[in-house]
Amino acid sequence: MSFLGKKICYLDCFSGVSGNMLLGGLLNAGLALEALREALGLLRLPGWELSSTPVMQSGLQATLAQVQTEENRAHRHFSDIRALLEQSELDQAVIDQSLAVFTRLAEAEAHVHGTTPEKIHFHEVGALDAIIDIVGTVAGLHLLGIEEIICSPLPMPTGGWLHCQHGALPLPAPAVCELLKGVPVFGESLQQELVTPTGAALAAELSSTFGTLPPMTLKLSGYGAGTMQRQDGRPNLLRLLIGQSHSAAEAQQVEVIETHLDDWNPEVWPHVAAKLMREGALDISLVPIQMKKGRPGFLLRLLADPAHAAHLRNSVLNETSAIGLRFHTVQRITLPRTNIELTTPWGTVRAKKVTTTAGVRITPEYEDCTRLAEAHNIPLLKIYAAVAELSGTVSVHSHEPPRHDIPK
């Protein structure tokens, strides 16, 4: 059984990300060079040429995208780039997303250099090649019909220096650190720039989430090459995996977070549970256990999407008496579901329509059923029976609230 959703692109940044690596990956995955040149021509910006060169790295065929320009690293203000985009003939969605990337860049540079976005003097990222990289990436994704981007955690160097218009800056570049606030990163024992400001801004702005490869039916893959030679000899490539997302019935990787509590006031559990769910927990439970020395205690366990796991771990430590946590990743499968409404003689009941290999199952929302039962002073089972009659497929096993452990 297959449930195909939107067209998604996964950025596998095992060697980092830059603007030209993204362009090269899109071209290697099937984006036509002439179509991209035509789209970029709508900028009405002269003095550049985009080339696509096949290269080999570690036996892998990749594409090196390069922008040749006639200008000598022109410095543009944020307002100049905004005017350039707004006056272009590009699709409005491309204009809006490109402007959002440059806005993010301007805000990061302003924070690092202690000024305001409008006063920011774009140096490297204001040059023609950087403009083509950013607008080209956004336009290329639009041409390929990509509806969502998911990005892997990003590698960061553990030392080294970057020489730019401001002088020598430590790696990772300060602007990159600012751009990647809230983004999962990991250290690499290299003293080379792996994530450029342009690449960081594109990944941070365009990606809906960061984490592992999502469930998808893989359709295309592409490798974009960087110009740098890695010190460790590994390929300096960005991999794009493009396909149709799966809404259900597919394996998903989630993180299990748990801890034992024996010196904690359980009266605060409803507050903690509600907060964890608001912050993205997929499921939570509190189980009574017998601990060492005969103490009664609790096992607190929650499921989390990898993208939300770090924040949820901090919340557990802040909201309980736990001084340590255990966590590991597991695989799970879920079924597709949609929210529907059913009209009973006493009012409307929200329900979930769940698709299984054996057919469709309708499960009413417990809270709505109890609300109607109390309002009309009728047995709760009578509400469930009415919903079952309406749907013909409702299965009611108890008066307990149905589980809601399927992700949004």
C-alpha positions as CSV (number, residue, x, y, z in Angstrom):
1,M,0.0,0.0,0.0
2,S,1.5,3.3,-1.0
3,F,0.4,6.8,0.1
4,L,2.4,9.3,-1.9
5,G,2.5,13.0,-0.8
6,K,4.4,16.0,-2.0
7,K,7.6,16.3,-3.9
8,I,10.5,16.7,-1.4
9,C,14.2,17.2,-1.6
10,Y,16.6,16.0,1.1
11,L,19.9,17.8,1.4
12,D,22.5,15.3,2.5
13,C,25.3,17.7,3.6
14,F,27.9,15.1,4.5
15,S,30.6,17.5,3.4
16,G,28.9,20.8,4.0
17,V,26.9,23.1,1.8
18,S,27.5,26.1,-0.4
19,G,25.5,28.0,-3.0
20,N,27.4,26.5,-6.0
21,M,27.2,23.0,-4.5
22,L,23.4,23.4,-4.3
23,L,23.3,24.7,-8.0
24,G,25.5,21.8,-9.1
25,G,23.4,19.2,-7.2
26,L,20.2,20.5,-8.9
27,L,21.8,20.4,-12.3
28,N,23.2,16.9,-11.7
29,A,19.7,15.7,-10.6
30,G,18.2,16.7,-13.9
31,L,17.6,20.5,-13.9
32,A,18.2,21.8,-17.4
33,L,21.0,24.3,-17.6
34,E,19.2,26.4,-20.3
35,A,16.0,26.5,-18.2
36,L,18.0,27.8,-15.3
37,R,19.8,30.4,-17.4
38,E,16.5,31.6,-18.8
39,A,15.0,32.0,-15.3
40,L,18.1,33.9,-14.1
41,G,17.9,36.1,-17.1
42,L,14.7,37.5,-15.7
43,L,16.8,39.3,-13.1
44,R,17.8,41.7,-15.9
45,L,21.3,41.7,-14.4
46,P,24.2,41.7,-17.0
47,G,27.8,40.6,-16.7
48,W,27.6,36.9,-15.7
49,E,27.7,33.5,-17.2
50,L,26.7,30.2,-15.6
51,S,28.6,27.0,-16.6
52,S,28.1,23.3,-15.7
53,T,31.1,21.0,-15.7
54,P,31.0,17.2,-15.0
55,V,33.7,16.2,-12.5
56,M,34.7,13.0,-10.7
57,Q,35.4,12.8,-7.0
58,S,36.1,9.4,-5.3
59,G,34.7,7.7,-8.3
60,L,31.4,9.7,-8.1
61,Q,30.2,11.7,-11.1
62,A,29.1,15.2,-10.0
63,T,28.5,18.6,-11.4
64,L,30.5,21.7,-10.7
65,A,28.5,24.8,-11.2
66,Q,30.5,28.0,-11.7
67,V,29.5,31.6,-12.2
68,Q,31.9,33.8,-14.2
69,T,31.4,37.5,-13.8
70,E,32.8,40.7,-15.3
71,E,32.6,42.8,-12.1
72,N,35.3,43.1,-9.5
73,R,33.5,41.8,-6.3
74,A,31.0,44.7,-6.1
75,H,29.7,45.6,-2.7
76,R,26.0,46.0,-2.5
77,H,23.7,47.1,0.2
78,F,20.7,45.0,1.3
79,S,18.4,47.6,-0.3
80,D,20.2,47.2,-3.6
81,I,19.5,43.5,-3.7
82,R,15.9,43.9,-2.6
83,A,15.3,46.5,-5.4
84,L,17.0,44.1,-7.9
85,L,14.6,41.3,-6.9
86,E,11.5,43.3,-6.7
87,Q,12.0,44.9,-10.1
88,S,12.8,41.5,-11.8
89,E,10.4,39.5,-13.9
90,L,10.9,36.3,-11.8
91,D,8.0,34.3,-10.5
92,Q,6.7,36.0,-7.3
93,A,7.4,32.8,-5.2
94,V,11.1,32.9,-6.4
95,I,11.3,36.6,-5.6
96,D,9.8,36.1,-2.1
97,Q,12.0,33.1,-1.2
98,S,15.2,34.7,-2.5
99,L,14.4,37.9,-0.6
100,A,13.9,35.9,2.5
101,V,17.3,34.3,2.1
102,F,19.0,37.7,1.7
103,T,17.0,39.1,4.7
104,R,18.3,36.2,6.8
105,L,21.8,36.9,5.6
106,A,21.5,40.7,6.3
107,E,20.2,40.1,9.8
108,A,23.0,37.7,10.6
109,E,25.7,40.0,9.3
110,A,24.1,42.9,11.1
111,H,24.1,41.0,14.4
112,V,27.8,39.9,14.0
113,H,29.0,43.4,13.0
114,G,26.9,45.4,15.4
115,T,24.8,47.3,12.9
116,T,21.4,47.2,11.2
117,P,20.3,45.1,8.2
118,E,19.7,48.2,6.1
119,K,23.3,49.4,6.7
120,I,24.9,46.1,6.0
121,H,27.4,46.2,3.2
122,F,27.3,42.8,1.5
123,H,30.8,41.9,0.5
124,E,31.2,38.3,-0.8
125,V,27.5,37.5,-0.7
126,G,26.7,40.8,-2.5
127,A,28.8,39.9,-5.5
128,L,27.2,38.8,-8.7
129,D,28.2,35.1,-8.3
130,A,26.6,34.9,-4.8
131,I,23.4,36.5,-6.2
132,I,23.3,34.0,-9.0
133,D,23.9,31.1,-6.5
134,I,21.1,32.2,-4.2
135,V,18.5,33.1,-6.8
136,G,19.5,30.2,-9.0
137,T,19.0,27.7,-6.2
138,V,15.6,29.1,-5.4
139,A,14.6,29.2,-9.1
140,G,16.0,25.7,-9.7
141,L,14.0,24.2,-6.9
142,H,10.9,26.0,-8.2
143,L,11.6,24.6,-11.8
144,L,11.9,21.1,-10.4
145,G,8.6,21.4,-8.6
146,I,10.1,20.8,-5.1
147,E,7.4,21.4,-2.5
148,E,9.5,20.8,0.7
149,I,13.1,20.6,1.7
150,I,14.6,18.6,4.6
151,C,18.2,19.1,5.5
152,S,20.7,16.8,7.3
153,P,22.6,18.1,10.3
154,L,25.5,20.3,9.1
155,P,29.3,19.6,9.7
156,M,31.3,22.4,11.3
157,P,35.2,22.7,11.4
158,T,36.9,22.5,14.7
159,G,39.5,25.2,13.9
160,G,41.1,27.3,11.2
161,W,40.8,30.8,9.8
162,L,38.8,32.4,7.0
163,H,40.3,35.4,5.2
164,C,37.8,37.9,3.8
165,Q,37.1,41.6,3.5
166,H,36.9,42.0,7.3
167,G,40.3,40.3,7.8
168,A,41.0,37.0,9.4
169,L,37.9,35.4,11.0
170,P,37.8,32.1,13.0
171,L,36.0,29.1,11.6
172,P,33.1,28.4,11.6
173,A,32.5,31.9,10.3
174,P,30.7,34.1,12.8
175,A,27.9,34.8,10.3
176,V,27.5,31.0,9.8
177,C,27.2,30.5,13.5
178,E,24.5,33.2,13.7
179,L,22.6,31.7,10.7
180,L,22.6,28.2,12.1
181,K,21.1,29.0,15.5
182,G,18.6,26.3,16.3
183,V,20.0,24.0,13.6
184,P,21.7,20.6,14.5
185,V,25.4,20.6,13.7
186,F,28.4,18.4,14.4
187,G,32.1,18.8,14.5
188,E,34.6,17.8,11.9
189,S,38.4,17.5,12.5
190,L,39.2,19.9,9.6
191,Q,40.4,23.5,9.5
192,Q,38.4,24.3,6.3
193,E,35.2,26.1,5.6
194,L,32.5,23.4,5.1
195,V,29.4,25.6,5.3
196,T,29.5,29.0,3.7
197,P,27.3,31.9,4.7
198,T,25.4,31.5,1.4
199,G,24.9,27.8,1.9
200,A,23.9,28.3,5.6
201,A,21.3,31.0,4.7
202,L,19.8,28.8,1.9
203,A,19.6,25.7,4.1
204,A,18.3,27.6,7.1
205,E,15.6,29.5,5.2
206,L,14.4,26.9,2.7
207,S,14.4,23.8,4.9
208,S,11.2,22.9,6.8
209,T,13.2,20.8,9.3
210,F,16.6,19.2,9.9
211,G,17.1,15.6,10.6
212,T,17.4,12.2,9.1
213,L,16.2,11.1,5.6
214,P,12.4,11.2,5.7
215,P,10.2,8.4,4.2
216,M,10.0,8.8,0.5
217,T,9.8,7.0,-2.8
218,L,13.2,8.1,-4.3
219,K,13.0,9.4,-7.9
220,L,16.2,11.4,-8.5
221,S,19.6,12.0,-6.9
222,G,22.3,14.5,-7.7
223,Y,25.8,15.5,-6.6
224,G,27.0,19.0,-6.5
225,A,30.7,19.6,-6.3
226,G,32.5,22.2,-4.3
227,T,35.7,23.9,-5.4
228,M,37.7,23.2,-2.2
229,Q,39.9,20.1,-1.8
230,R,39.3,18.5,1.6
231,Q,42.3,18.0,3.8
232,D,41.3,14.4,4.6
233,G,40.9,13.4,0.9
234,R,37.2,12.8,1.2
235,P,34.8,14.0,-1.6
236,N,33.7,17.6,-1.2
237,L,30.2,16.9,-2.5
238,L,26.6,17.7,-1.6
239,R,24.0,15.0,-2.4
240,L,20.4,15.8,-3.2
241,L,17.8,13.1,-2.9
242,I,14.4,13.9,-4.5
243,G,11.2,11.9,-4.4
244,Q,7.6,11.7,-3.3
245,S,7.0,11.8,0.5
246,H,5.0,9.1,2.2
247,S,2.2,10.1,4.5
248,A,2.0,6.8,6.3
249,A,2.7,3.1,6.4
250,E,6.4,3.7,6.1
251,A,9.3,3.2,8.6
252,Q,10.1,6.4,10.5
253,Q,13.0,7.1,12.8
254,V,12.1,8.6,16.1
255,E,14.0,9.2,19.3
256,V,13.0,7.6,22.6
257,I,13.8,9.8,25.6
258,E,13.4,8.4,29.1
259,T,14.4,8.8,32.8
260,H,13.6,7.4,36.2
261,L,12.1,9.7,38.9
262,D,12.0,8.9,42.6
263,D,12.1,12.3,44.2
264,W,9.6,14.2,42.2
265,N,6.1,15.6,42.9
266,P,3.7,13.9,40.4
267,E,1.1,16.7,40.9
268,V,3.0,18.7,38.2
269,W,2.7,15.9,35.6
270,P,-0.4,17.3,33.8
271,H,1.5,20.6,33.3
272,V,4.7,18.8,32.1
273,A,2.8,16.5,29.8
274,A,0.9,19.4,28.2
275,K,4.1,21.4,27.7
276,L,6.0,18.5,26.1
277,M,3.2,17.9,23.6
278,R,3.1,21.6,22.7
279,E,6.8,21.5,22.1
280,G,6.6,18.7,19.6
281,A,6.6,15.4,21.5
282,L,4.9,12.6,19.5
283,D,3.8,10.6,22.5
284,I,4.4,10.7,26.3
285,S,3.8,8.3,29.2
286,L,4.4,8.0,32.9
287,V,4.7,4.5,34.3
288,P,4.8,3.6,38.1
289,I,7.8,1.5,38.9
290,Q,9.6,0.0,41.9
291,M,13.1,1.5,42.2
292,K,16.2,0.6,44.2
293,K,15.9,0.4,48.0
294,G,12.2,-0.3,47.6
295,R,11.3,3.2,46.6
296,P,8.3,3.8,44.4
297,G,9.0,5.9,41.4
298,F,8.1,6.7,37.8
299,L,9.4,5.9,34.4
300,L,8.9,9.0,32.2
301,R,9.2,8.2,28.5
302,L,8.5,10.2,25.4
303,L,8.8,9.9,21.6
304,A,10.3,12.8,19.6
305,D,11.1,13.6,16.0
306,P,14.9,14.0,15.8
307,A,14.5,17.6,14.9
308,H,12.8,18.4,18.2
309,A,14.6,15.9,20.5
310,A,17.3,18.3,21.8
311,H,14.8,20.9,22.9
312,L,12.5,18.3,24.5
313,R,15.4,16.8,26.4
314,N,16.1,20.2,27.9
315,S,12.4,20.6,28.8
316,V,12.4,17.3,30.7
317,L,15.5,18.3,32.7
318,N,14.1,21.7,33.5
319,E,10.6,20.6,34.4
320,T,11.3,17.5,36.5
321,S,13.9,16.4,39.1
322,A,15.8,14.3,36.6
323,I,19.6,14.7,36.6
324,G,20.2,12.5,33.6
325,L,18.4,11.1,30.6
326,R,18.7,8.1,28.3
327,F,17.9,8.3,24.6
328,H,18.1,6.2,21.5
329,T,16.6,6.0,18.1
330,V,14.1,3.4,17.0
331,Q,12.1,2.7,13.9
332,R,8.3,2.9,13.8
333,I,5.4,2.8,11.3
334,T,2.3,4.9,11.3
335,L,-0.9,4.9,9.3
336,P,-2.3,7.8,7.3
337,R,-5.0,9.8,8.9
338,T,-7.2,12.8,8.2
339,N,-9.4,14.9,10.4
340,I,-13.1,14.9,9.7
341,E,-16.3,16.0,11.3
342,L,-19.5,14.0,11.9
343,T,-22.9,15.5,12.8
344,T,-24.8,13.6,15.4
345,P,-28.3,14.4,16.7
346,W,-26.7,16.2,19.6
347,G,-24.0,18.1,17.8
348,T,-20.8,17.8,15.8
349,V,-18.0,15.4,16.7
350,R,-14.5,15.6,15.4
351,A,-13.0,12.2,14.3
352,K,-10.0,10.7,12.7
353,K,-10.2,8.8,9.4
354,V,-7.5,6.2,9.5
355,T,-6.5,4.1,6.4
356,T,-5.3,0.5,6.9
357,T,-4.7,-2.4,4.6
358,A,-8.0,-3.8,5.7
359,G,-10.0,-0.6,5.0
360,V,-10.9,2.7,6.6
361,R,-11.4,3.1,10.4
362,I,-13.2,6.1,11.9
363,T,-12.2,7.0,15.5
364,P,-14.2,9.8,17.3
365,E,-12.4,12.3,19.5
366,Y,-13.0,11.4,23.1
367,E,-13.2,15.0,24.3
368,D,-16.0,15.9,21.9
369,C,-18.0,12.8,22.8
370,T,-17.8,13.5,26.5
371,R,-18.7,17.1,25.9
372,L,-21.9,16.1,24.2
373,A,-22.7,13.4,26.7
374,E,-22.4,15.9,29.6
375,A,-24.2,18.7,27.8
376,H,-27.3,16.5,27.0
377,N,-27.1,14.2,30.1
378,I,-26.9,11.0,28.0
379,P,-24.6,7.9,28.3
380,L,-21.2,8.3,26.6
381,L,-21.7,5.0,24.8
382,K,-24.8,6.5,23.1
383,I,-22.6,9.1,21.4
384,Y,-20.1,6.5,20.3
385,A,-23.0,4.4,18.9
386,A,-24.3,7.3,17.0
387,V,-20.9,8.0,15.5
388,A,-20.5,4.3,14.6
389,E,-23.9,4.4,12.8
390,L,-22.9,7.4,10.8
391,S,-19.5,6.0,9.8
392,G,-20.2,2.3,9.8
393,T,-16.6,1.7,10.6
394,V,-16.1,3.0,14.2
395,S,-14.5,0.6,16.6
396,V,-15.0,1.5,20.3
397,H,-13.1,-0.5,22.9
398,S,-13.4,1.5,26.1
399,H,-14.3,4.8,27.6
400,E,-10.6,5.9,27.6
401,P,-9.4,8.6,25.3
402,P,-8.0,7.2,22.0
403,R,-4.2,7.3,21.6
404,H,-2.8,10.1,19.4
405,D,0.7,8.9,18.7
406,I,0.6,9.6,15.0
407,P,2.7,12.7,14.1
408,K,1.1,15.8,12.7
